[in-house]
């Protein structure tokens, strides 16, 4: 049985290290748009190491589409950083942050996908 209990309104995720991001709900359209962006940016003939690159690119594409606010992110001077696509990319380059985002944001949707196959 599939439970329809995914979030429908924007919400905050605590990513650790004092960082919080405000995100749009994880919808089919958002995930498919991120997957399409990744497909356009990664060489399909690349070797096996490309799997990690595709995963990282998907997390970044999702983050850029989903995050509409953040707290605890500073610029090089220690001032609160303005939210930009480049800033989200830089944030997702930090492994503990990217892993937390993937687990909390995409994880519930992946569990739902796994449930339908059980």
C-alpha positions in Angstrom: 0.0 0.0 0.0 1.3 3.5 -0.9 0.9 6.1 1.8 0.1 9.6 0.5 1.9 11.5 3.3 4.5 13.5 1.4 4.7 17.1 2.3 2.6 19.4 0.1 3.7 22.8 1.4 7.2 24.4 1.6 9.2 23.4 4.7 12.6 23.8 6.4 15.3 21.1 6.5 18.0 21.1 9.1 21.1 20.0 7.2 23.5 20.1 10.1 26.5 22.4 10.8 24.0 25.3 11.5 22.6 25.2 8.0 18.8 25.2 7.3 17.2 25.4 3.9 13.6 26.2 3.0 12.4 23.9 0.3 9.5 23.5 -2.1 7.8 20.1 -1.8 9.5 17.2 -3.7 7.2 16.7 -6.6 7.3 14.5 -9.7 7.8 17.6 -11.9 10.7 18.9 -9.9 12.5 15.5 -9.8 11.9 15.0 -13.6 13.2 18.5 -14.4 16.3 17.8 -12.4 16.8 14.5 -14.1 16.5 16.1 -17.5 19.0 18.8 -16.5 21.5 16.1 -15.5 20.9 14.1 -18.7 21.8 17.2 -20.7 24.9 17.9 -18.7 26.6 14.4 -18.4 28.3 12.5 -21.1 26.4 9.2 -21.5 29.6 7.4 -22.9 31.6 8.2 -19.7 33.0 5.4 -17.6 31.7 4.0 -14.3 32.9 7.0 -12.3 30.2 9.0 -14.1 27.6 7.3 -11.8 28.9 9.4 -8.9 29.0 12.5 -11.1 25.3 11.9 -12.1 24.2 11.5 -8.5 26.0 14.7 -7.4 24.6 16.5 -10.4 21.1 15.3 -9.6 21.4 16.5 -6.0 22.7 19.9 -7.1 19.9 20.2 -9.7 17.3 19.3 -7.2 18.7 21.7 -4.6 18.8 24.6 -7.1 15.1 23.9 -8.0 13.9 23.2 -4.5 15.7 25.6 -2.2 14.1 29.0 -1.9 15.7 30.2 1.3 18.5 29.4 3.6 20.0 30.2 7.0 23.5 29.6 8.3 25.3 30.1 5.0 28.0 32.8 4.9 30.1 34.4 2.3 33.9 34.7 2.4 33.6 37.6 4.9 31.3 35.7 7.2 28.3 37.7 6.3 25.0 35.9 5.4 25.3 34.8 1.8 22.6 35.7 -0.7 20.9 32.7 -2.2 22.1 32.1 -5.8 22.3 29.0 -8.0 26.1 29.2 -7.7 25.8 29.4 -3.9 23.6 26.3 -3.9 26.1 24.5 -6.0 28.9 25.4 -3.6 26.8 24.3 -0.6 26.1 21.0 -2.3 29.8 20.5 -2.9 30.1 20.0 0.9 29.6 16.2 1.2 27.9 16.2 4.7 25.4 18.9 3.5 24.7 17.2 0.2 24.2 13.8 1.9 21.9 15.3 4.4 19.9 17.1 1.7 19.6 13.9 -0.4 18.5 11.8 2.6 16.0 14.3 3.9 14.6 15.8 0.7 14.8 13.0 -1.8 14.8 10.1 0.6 11.0 10.1 1.4 10.2 10.1 -2.3 12.6 7.2 -2.9 11.0 5.3 0.0 7.6 5.8 -1.7 9.0 4.5 -5.0 10.4 1.4 -3.1 7.0 0.8 -1.5 5.2 0.6 -4.8 7.5 -2.2 -5.8 7.1 -4.2 -2.6 
